[in-house]
Amino acid sequence: MATPDFIRDIRATAGHQLLSLPGVTAIVFDDEGRVLLGRRSDTGKWSVIGGIPDPGEQPAVCAVREVYEETAVRCEVERVVLVEAREPIRYPNGDICQFMDITLRCRAVGGEARVNDDESLDVAWFAVDALPELEEFGLFRIKQAMADAPTWFAPAAAPSTHSRRT
């Protein structure tokens, strides 16, 4: 994924320290029920489509933009699938990020799937029962997007900061 200019500006003063950033994942289905995937140029692996919203950009707008920028497919957002804080990632250059991922189920409405930028080596539609090897991140999100409704997780118990009087 190309690093947005606004993050490069932050890194100029923040260095490699942990940045908490929003992320958007788009699980795009076509009318045949196939899912759209891209083979990333940085890892060579197949992956779901996603990216980082620009400052002030709504998650649904980001999903539509990222899908088009990476695949030339036009899509519409149908619903939220999952919101999840991911584990921190350390990149080869030393930067550390932790993403709050918002996964959205989308429906293709036009365009022809093709590589549309330098972030992908290949783009293709896959039947959900014939997916290429994917990281658990993508596979889990595809399964969740196929479910009838979002899955909600109970938050971990946080220690209370309030004292009780007895």
N, C-alpha and C positions, 0 to 999 in steps of 0.2 A: 504494500500500500504506500503510495506516495505521501510524504509528510506535508500536510498543509502549511502554507506560509505563516499563519498565525501561531502554529506550534513551533516553527523554527524561531519566530520572534521571542516566544516565551523561553525556549531553550537557550537563547543567547544570554539571558540573565540567570536562568534557573539551573543551568548546567544539566547534569544527568539525573538529578533528584526525581523522586516519584511524582508523576503528574496524574491526577485523577481526571479522566476524560470521558465524554460521552462517546458511544459507538452505536451504530445502527446496522442491523443485519436484515436483509430482505430475502425471504424465502418465496421465490416466484414460481407459480404453477401456470401451465398453459391449459387450454381446453381439453387436452388429452390426459391431464393429471400428471404430466411430467414436471420435473423440477429443473430449474436453470442453475448451472454451476459454471464456474470459471477456474481454469488451471492457472494458478498464480505464477507470475514471472520471478518473484523473489524466492519461492520455495520449490516450484515445479509441481506442487500438489493441487489436486482438485479441492475446491472450497465453495461455500455459499458466498453470495455477494454481500458486500458491506463496506462501510467507511465511517468517517468522522464528520459529524455535522459542522458546517461553517458557523461562526458565532451568530446566534439569533435564529438559526435555521431550524424549523420544526422537524422532528424525526421522520414523519411521513414524507415531507418534501425531500429530505436527505435520501431516503430509500429510493424514491422515484428517480432522483438525480443520479445516484450511484449506479443503479441498475442500467440506466441509459448510457452513462459515461463509460461503463466497463463492457457492456454487451450489446448496445444499440437496440435493446428491447424496451418498449414502452410498457409501463405497468401502472396499476392502481392498487393502493393499499386497501386491504379488506379489514384487517383487525390486528390488534396487539396479540402476540403469541407469548412473549416472555420478557420480563425485565430482570436482569441478573448482574450483580457485581462480579466481575471476573477476577481471577487471581492476578497479581502483578506480573508483568512481562518485562524481562530485561533483554533489550535488543543488542545485536553484536557491537554497536557503537557505544554501549554503556547506558543508553537512555532507559529509564524505567517508567512504565505506564501501567495504570490500572483502569480498565474500561468498565463503565456502567453500560452494558449492552441492552439495547431495546430491539427485540426481534419482532418483525412485522410480517404477516402473511400477505402476499401480493398476488395479483392476477395479471397475466400478460394481456395487453390490449392492442399491441401492434409492434411493428419492427421485425427485423430478421436477426436472430442471434448470430453475432460475429464478434471477433475481437475488435474493440472500439477504442482502446488506449494502450499504453505501455505496461499496465499492471497485470495483463493477462497474456498467457501463451496460447490459450484455446478457450472457447466458450461452447457449451453444448447443453441440450435438453436430455434428461435421463429419466427413464421409468423409475419409480421409487423402489421397485423390486430388483433393479439392475444398476444400482449406484456404483460409481467407482470407489476406490478406497478413500475414505474421508476421516478427518480428525473427529473425535467424539463431539466437539463443539458443534460442528455442522450437522452431524447425524442426529444428535439430540434435538436440534432446532427444527429439522425437517419433520421428525416424528411429532413434535409438539404442534407444528403448523398443520399437520394432517388431522389432529384431534378436533373435536367439535368446539372446544372453548379453551381459553387460556388456562394454564395450570398455575395455581398460586401456591407458594411455599410459605410455611409458617416461619416467621423471623426467629432467628436464634435468640434465646433468652439473654437479655442484657442485664447486667448488674444494676440494681436500683441505686439511684443517687439520692433518694428521699429517705429520711429517717422516719421511723414510725414511733409514735408515742403510745405507750401502753398504760 
